[in-house]
Amino acid sequence: MARRPETIETTLLAIELLRRIPRGRKITAKALHEQLLNAGIERDLRTIQRQLEMLSHHFAIECDTRNRPYGYCWSENAKGVSLPVLTPQESLLLAMAEAHLKPILPARLVKSMTGFFTQAQRNLQESGQSRLEAEWPDKVRIVATSQPLLPPPIAEGVFESVSEALYLNRWLKITYRNAGGKESENSVMPLGLAQQGPRLYLVCRFDGYNNERSLAMNRILAAHVSTFTFERPAEFNLKKYDDDGRFGFGEGHQIFLTFEIERRAGLHLIESPLSLDQTHRELSDDRLEFSGTVVDSAMLNWFLAAFGEAVSNVERRPILEIAE
């Protein structure tokens, strides 16, 4: 493929810088350099500095030269180029993505998007056209389905290293403390991240093994990205891993479940079924029976136990037994 002319490369770099220079706060050339690297745009720091010098002469960009490193920002009253020109809808989408997806986005992507997140928040805070969009986050809420818990703290640098290794398909060296308090050092193949309530889990394979395990991120004491890459296993699928009940502490074994439950306790299961093949029948005015195919897991046990004496006559039949 032919290399693009240098003038085009320079123009594209200038546009990227203009898009990332914030309003209302200053950003250094080093921070912009890091954002560009995280976005896959490789330029040396001196090139970024020269571009910023040039842009500050031609656009309403202020350069604070009182202290090093110099800081750059758009002038408060700048009305010229302001890139990207985020619409109110785009600003709302970015703001909500930052609020709800940030914990599971690659750290390098979050860093490269910092300028966009900042502008989105600024756009929504300003009055005028975006007023209705600014009100929207206060009109919607994701609510807990169980007793709310605070997220356990994750050691500094662990999430960044884990997401980097996952993003680049690189082996990861970790120090892990299990639930019993035993520490061990391992080399793992990161395959996925999953958030379950307030907790974040790394799905991985230990070096030398072909099965997957879920490790609580808060129990990883240290993580270092290896220089060695791996071929992502074609047979692994994170959705199937979840569907098999692995995050519910199951092994993927399906059963045909039947149980009785008091109507007041089980009425919501008619509206939100346990499975696609679920059926139910009325046993009396105040009692229902449900049947359906589900994954056998500890989470299923906790679900049934939560109803206490309202549930009775629980029967579990393995799918293979039914087929025979």
C-alpha positions as CSV (number, residue, x, y, z in Angstrom):
1,M,0.0,0.0,0.0
2,A,1.4,3.4,-0.9
3,R,2.4,5.7,1.9
4,R,0.2,8.7,2.3
5,P,1.9,12.1,1.5
6,E,3.6,13.8,4.4
7,T,1.2,16.8,4.1
8,I,-1.8,14.5,4.7
9,E,-0.1,12.8,7.7
10,T,0.7,16.2,9.2
11,T,-2.9,17.4,8.6
12,L,-4.4,14.3,10.2
13,L,-2.1,14.7,13.2
14,A,-3.2,18.3,13.6
15,I,-6.8,17.3,13.5
16,E,-6.3,14.6,16.1
17,L,-4.6,17.2,18.4
18,L,-7.3,19.7,17.9
19,R,-9.9,17.1,18.8
20,R,-8.1,16.3,22.1
21,I,-7.1,19.8,23.3
22,P,-9.7,20.5,26.1
23,R,-11.6,23.6,27.2
24,G,-11.5,24.9,30.7
25,R,-8.4,22.9,31.7
26,K,-4.8,22.5,30.3
27,I,-3.2,19.5,28.9
28,T,0.5,18.9,28.3
29,A,2.2,17.7,25.2
30,K,3.3,14.6,27.0
31,A,-0.3,13.7,28.0
32,L,-1.5,14.3,24.4
33,H,1.4,12.1,23.2
34,E,0.3,9.3,25.5
35,Q,-3.4,9.6,24.3
36,L,-2.2,9.4,20.6
37,L,-0.1,6.3,21.4
38,N,-3.0,4.6,23.1
39,A,-5.1,5.4,20.0
40,G,-2.5,3.8,17.8
41,I,-1.0,7.0,16.4
42,E,2.8,6.8,16.8
43,R,4.6,10.1,16.8
44,D,7.6,11.2,18.8
45,L,7.1,13.8,21.6
46,R,9.1,16.5,19.8
47,T,6.8,16.2,16.7
48,I,3.8,16.7,19.0
49,Q,5.4,19.8,20.6
50,R,6.1,21.3,17.2
51,Q,2.6,20.7,16.1
52,L,1.2,22.3,19.2
53,E,3.4,25.4,18.7
54,M,2.1,25.8,15.2
55,L,-1.6,25.2,16.2
56,S,-1.3,27.8,19.0
57,H,-0.3,30.4,16.3
58,H,-3.2,29.7,14.0
59,F,-6.1,28.8,16.3
60,A,-7.5,30.2,19.6
61,I,-5.3,27.9,21.7
62,E,-3.6,29.2,24.8
63,C,-0.2,28.0,25.8
64,D,0.7,28.4,29.5
65,T,4.5,29.0,29.4
66,R,4.8,30.0,33.1
67,N,5.9,26.6,34.1
68,R,7.2,23.4,32.5
69,P,5.8,21.3,31.1
70,Y,3.7,23.8,29.1
71,G,-0.1,23.4,29.1
72,Y,-2.5,23.9,26.2
73,C,-6.2,24.6,26.1
74,W,-8.8,26.3,23.9
75,S,-9.4,29.9,24.8
76,E,-12.5,30.4,26.8
77,N,-14.2,32.5,24.1
78,A,-12.9,30.5,21.2
79,K,-15.6,30.3,18.5
80,G,-13.6,28.8,15.7
81,V,-12.7,25.2,15.2
82,S,-13.8,22.9,18.0
83,L,-13.3,19.3,17.1
84,P,-15.0,17.0,17.4
85,V,-18.3,18.8,17.1
86,L,-20.2,16.5,19.3
87,T,-24.0,16.7,19.0
88,P,-26.0,16.7,22.3
89,Q,-27.0,13.0,21.5
90,E,-23.4,12.0,21.0
91,S,-22.3,13.8,24.2
92,L,-25.0,11.9,26.1
93,L,-24.0,8.6,24.7
94,L,-20.3,9.2,25.5
95,A,-21.1,10.3,29.0
96,M,-23.3,7.3,29.7
97,A,-20.6,5.0,28.2
98,E,-18.0,6.4,30.5
99,A,-20.3,6.0,33.5
100,H,-21.3,2.4,32.8
101,L,-18.6,0.9,30.6
102,K,-15.4,2.4,32.0
103,P,-14.8,-0.5,34.4
104,I,-14.6,-3.0,31.6
105,L,-13.0,-1.0,28.8
106,P,-9.3,-1.4,28.0
107,A,-7.3,1.1,30.0
108,R,-5.5,2.4,26.9
109,L,-8.8,3.1,25.2
110,V,-10.1,5.0,28.2
111,K,-6.9,7.1,28.2
112,S,-7.2,7.8,24.5
113,M,-10.8,8.9,25.0
114,T,-10.2,11.2,27.9
115,G,-10.5,14.3,25.8
116,F,-13.8,13.1,24.3
117,F,-15.3,12.2,27.7
118,T,-14.3,15.6,29.0
119,Q,-15.9,17.5,26.1
120,A,-19.0,15.4,26.4
121,Q,-19.4,16.3,30.0
122,R,-18.8,19.9,29.3
123,N,-21.4,19.9,26.5
124,L,-24.0,18.5,28.8
125,Q,-23.2,21.0,31.5
126,E,-23.8,23.9,29.2
127,S,-27.3,25.2,28.9
128,G,-29.1,25.6,25.6
129,Q,-29.5,22.9,22.9
130,S,-28.3,20.0,25.1
131,R,-30.5,20.8,28.1
132,L,-32.8,17.8,27.5
133,E,-29.9,15.5,27.0
134,A,-28.2,16.8,30.1
135,E,-31.4,15.9,32.1
136,W,-31.5,12.3,30.8
137,P,-28.9,10.7,33.2
138,D,-31.0,11.9,36.1
139,K,-34.1,10.2,34.6
140,V,-32.7,6.7,34.3
141,R,-31.1,4.3,36.7
142,I,-29.7,0.8,36.8
143,V,-30.9,-0.7,40.1
144,A,-29.5,-3.6,42.1
145,T,-31.4,-6.9,42.2
146,S,-29.9,-7.8,45.5
147,Q,-28.4,-6.1,48.6
148,P,-26.1,-3.4,47.1
149,L,-22.4,-4.0,47.9
150,L,-19.4,-1.7,47.4
151,P,-16.8,-2.9,44.9
152,P,-13.7,-4.4,46.4
153,P,-10.6,-2.3,45.8
154,I,-8.2,-3.5,43.1
155,A,-4.5,-3.1,43.6
156,E,-2.9,-0.1,41.8
157,G,-1.9,-0.9,38.2
158,V,-3.5,-4.3,38.1
159,F,-6.5,-3.4,36.0
160,E,-4.3,-1.5,33.5
161,S,-2.0,-4.5,33.1
162,V,-4.8,-7.0,32.8
163,S,-6.7,-5.0,30.2
164,E,-3.5,-4.3,28.3
165,A,-2.6,-8.1,28.2
166,L,-6.2,-9.0,27.2
167,Y,-6.2,-6.3,24.5
168,L,-2.9,-7.4,23.0
169,N,-3.3,-11.2,23.5
170,R,-0.2,-11.3,25.7
171,W,0.6,-13.6,28.6
172,L,0.2,-12.1,32.0
173,K,2.3,-12.8,35.1
174,I,0.3,-12.4,38.3
175,T,0.6,-12.8,42.0
176,Y,-2.7,-14.1,43.3
177,R,-4.2,-14.6,46.8
178,N,-7.0,-17.1,46.9
179,A,-10.0,-17.1,49.2
180,G,-8.0,-19.1,51.8
181,G,-5.3,-16.5,51.9
182,K,-2.6,-18.5,50.0
183,E,-0.5,-16.5,47.6
184,S,1.0,-17.9,44.4
185,E,2.7,-16.6,41.2
186,N,1.4,-17.8,37.9
187,S,1.5,-17.1,34.2
188,V,-2.0,-16.9,32.7
189,M,-3.6,-16.4,29.3
190,P,-6.2,-13.7,29.7
191,L,-9.4,-14.5,27.7
192,G,-12.1,-12.2,29.1
193,L,-13.3,-9.7,31.7
194,A,-16.7,-9.9,33.3
195,Q,-18.4,-7.7,35.8
196,Q,-20.8,-9.4,38.2
197,G,-22.5,-6.9,40.4
198,P,-19.7,-4.9,42.1
199,R,-17.0,-7.5,41.4
200,L,-14.8,-7.8,38.4
201,Y,-13.4,-11.2,37.2
202,L,-10.6,-12.2,34.8
203,V,-11.3,-15.4,32.8
204,C,-8.1,-17.0,31.9
205,R,-6.1,-20.2,31.4
206,F,-3.1,-21.1,33.5
207,D,0.0,-21.9,31.6
208,G,0.1,-25.6,30.9
209,Y,-3.7,-26.1,31.3
210,N,-6.6,-26.2,28.8
211,N,-9.5,-25.2,31.1
212,E,-10.7,-21.8,32.0
213,R,-10.9,-20.3,35.5
214,S,-12.4,-17.1,36.8
215,L,-10.1,-15.0,39.1
216,A,-11.4,-12.2,41.2
217,M,-9.6,-9.0,40.2
218,N,-9.4,-7.7,43.7
219,R,-7.4,-10.8,44.7
220,I,-4.7,-10.2,42.1
221,L,-1.9,-8.5,44.1
222,A,0.3,-7.7,41.2
223,A,0.2,-8.1,37.4
224,H,2.8,-7.7,34.7
225,V,2.3,-7.9,30.9
226,S,4.7,-10.3,29.2
227,T,6.4,-9.7,25.9
228,F,5.2,-13.1,24.7
229,T,1.9,-13.2,22.7
230,F,-0.5,-16.1,22.4
231,E,-3.0,-17.4,19.8
232,R,-6.5,-16.9,21.3
233,P,-8.2,-20.3,21.6
234,A,-10.7,-20.6,18.8
235,E,-13.0,-22.9,20.9
236,F,-13.3,-20.3,23.7
237,N,-16.4,-18.1,23.7
238,L,-17.0,-15.8,26.7
239,K,-20.8,-15.7,26.0
240,K,-21.0,-19.5,26.1
241,Y,-18.8,-19.5,29.3
242,D,-21.4,-17.3,30.9
243,D,-24.4,-19.3,29.4
244,D,-22.9,-22.4,30.9
245,G,-23.3,-20.9,34.4
246,R,-19.6,-20.6,35.1
247,F,-20.0,-17.2,36.8
248,G,-22.8,-18.8,38.8
249,F,-20.3,-21.4,40.1
250,G,-21.6,-24.1,37.8
251,E,-19.9,-26.5,35.4
252,G,-22.3,-26.2,32.4
253,H,-24.4,-29.2,33.4
254,Q,-28.0,-28.6,32.4
255,I,-30.9,-30.1,34.3
256,F,-34.7,-30.1,34.0
257,L,-35.9,-28.3,37.1
258,T,-39.4,-28.6,38.7
259,F,-40.5,-26.9,41.9
260,E,-43.6,-25.6,43.6
261,I,-43.9,-22.0,45.0
262,E,-46.4,-19.8,46.6
263,R,-48.2,-17.6,44.1
264,R,-47.2,-14.3,45.8
265,A,-43.5,-15.3,45.7
266,G,-43.4,-16.8,42.2
267,L,-45.7,-14.6,40.2
268,H,-42.8,-12.6,38.8
269,L,-41.4,-15.8,37.2
270,I,-44.3,-15.8,34.8
271,E,-43.2,-12.4,33.6
272,S,-39.5,-13.1,33.8
273,P,-39.0,-16.8,33.0
274,L,-36.0,-18.9,34.2
275,S,-35.6,-20.4,30.7
276,L,-37.0,-20.3,27.2
277,D,-38.8,-23.6,27.6
278,Q,-40.3,-22.7,31.0
279,T,-43.9,-23.8,31.7
280,H,-46.1,-23.3,34.7
281,R,-49.4,-24.6,36.0
282,E,-51.7,-23.6,38.8
283,L,-51.9,-26.2,41.6
284,S,-54.3,-24.1,43.7
285,D,-55.4,-20.6,44.3
286,D,-52.2,-19.8,46.1
287,R,-49.7,-22.2,44.7
288,L,-47.9,-22.6,41.3
289,E,-45.6,-25.2,39.8
290,F,-42.7,-24.3,37.4
291,S,-40.6,-26.4,35.1
292,G,-37.8,-25.6,32.7
293,T,-34.2,-26.4,31.6
294,V,-31.6,-24.5,33.5
295,V,-27.9,-24.8,34.3
296,D,-27.2,-26.5,37.7
297,S,-25.1,-24.2,39.8
298,A,-24.5,-22.7,43.2
299,M,-26.3,-19.6,42.1
300,L,-29.4,-21.7,41.3
301,N,-29.3,-23.1,44.8
302,W,-29.0,-19.6,46.3
303,F,-31.9,-18.4,44.1
304,L,-34.2,-21.2,45.4
305,A,-33.0,-20.9,49.0
306,A,-33.9,-17.2,49.0
307,F,-37.6,-18.1,48.9
308,G,-37.4,-20.1,52.1
309,E,-40.4,-22.2,52.9
310,A,-42.3,-20.7,50.0
311,V,-40.6,-23.2,47.7
312,S,-41.1,-27.0,48.0
313,N,-40.9,-30.3,46.1
314,V,-37.8,-29.3,44.2
315,E,-36.8,-31.9,41.6
316,R,-33.7,-31.9,39.4
317,R,-33.3,-34.3,36.5
318,P,-30.1,-34.4,34.4
319,I,-30.8,-33.7,30.7
320,L,-29.0,-37.0,29.7
321,E,-31.3,-39.0,31.9
322,I,-34.4,-37.4,30.2
323,A,-33.0,-38.2,26.8
324,E,-32.5,-41.9,27.7
